[in-house]
C-alpha cells in the first residue's frame, strides 16, 4: 500500500505541474481545442488520483486493505491510460491515441463501481 500511496501523491503533484504547463507553456503553442483536451486530462488526473489518495489514506474499516489497494491500483493505472493518452495526443498530434483514452475511462468507472459493491457487501 505504501507504494500506491506514493504513486497517488506523485500523480497529484504531476497533475499540478501538467496544469501549469498547459496554462503557461502550451497556451500560445497549440489550438484551443487541444488545450481543452489537455485540461480534461489534467482534471481527470487530479480527480482520480485524489480519489485514490483518499481511498488509500482513509481509515475505512468496512473493506479490506487488499481490496482498497486493488481498487486504487486500477484507479491509478487508469489515470496513466486516460490522461497519458490525451497528453501524448496533444503533444504528438497522433490522433489515434484518442482510441486508447476510453480504456482508462472504463477503468475509472469499474473502480468506483467496485468500491461501491465492496462497501455494499461489507
N, C-alpha and C positions, 0 to 999 in steps of 0.2 A: 504494500500500500504506500510505503514511503516514496517509491519511485513515481507512482501515479500522482501523488501529491506534488512532487517536484515538477513533473510534466505539466500538471494543470497550472501551476503558478508561472511556469515559463511560457505557456501558451497565452496566459493573460498578459504578461509583460510584452511578448512579441505582438500581441493584438494591439496594444497601445502604440508600439513602435510602427506597426503597419498603418495604423490610422493616421499617425503623424506624417509618415512618409507619403501617404495618399493625399493628405490635405496640403502638404507643403512642397513635396518633391514631384508629385505627378500632376498636380492641378493644371499646369500650363503645357504639359507634355502629351497628354492623352485626351481623346474625345470625352465629352461629358457622359456619354453612355458607358464608356469603360470605367470612368471614375465612379459611376453608380454601382457597377459590378464590384469594384474594389471595396467600396463602402459596405456593400452587402456581405462580402467575405469577412470584413472586419467585424461587423455586427454579429454574424453567426459565430465567429470565432470567440468573441467575448462572451456572448450569452451562454454558449455550451461549455466553454472552459470554466466559466463561473459556476455553472450548474454542477460540473464535475467536482470543482473545488469544494462547494458546499456539501455535496454528497460524501466526499472523502474526509472532510474535516468535521462534519456534524456527528453528534453522538446519537445515531439512530439505532435504537436497540431492537426495533421490530424486524429488521432483516440482518442477515449475517454480513460480516466484513468481506467475506469472499464474494457474495452477491454484489455488494456495493462496489468492490474493486472491479468486478467484471463489467458492470454497467458503466462505471467511469471509464474503463479502458475502451469500451465501444464508443462512448461519447467523444473521448479524446482522439481516437483514431478517425472518427467521422469528421471531426474538425479538420484534421490533416487532409482528408479526401475532399471535403466540401470546399473549405476556404483555400486550401492549397491549389486545387484545380482552378479556382477563379483567379487567384493571384497569378498563376502561371499563364492563364488565358490572357489576362491584361498585359502582362509583361512581354509575352512572346507573340501575341496575336494569333496563336494557334487555336482557332475556334473549336476544333474537335474536342478540346479539353472540357468544354461545356457538357459533353456527353458523360463525363465522369462525375460531375458535380452531384447529380441526383442519387448516386450511390451513398454519398455522405449524408444527404438529406434523409434517405431511408434509414440510415444508421441512427440519426437523431431521433426519428420517430420511434424506432424499435427500442432505443434506450429508455425513452420516457415511458413508453407502454410497459416495458419490462419492469421498471421501477414501480409503476402503479400496481401491476399484478403482484409483484413481490410484497408490497405493503399490504395489499388486499388479502393475500394468503396468510400473512403473519398473524 
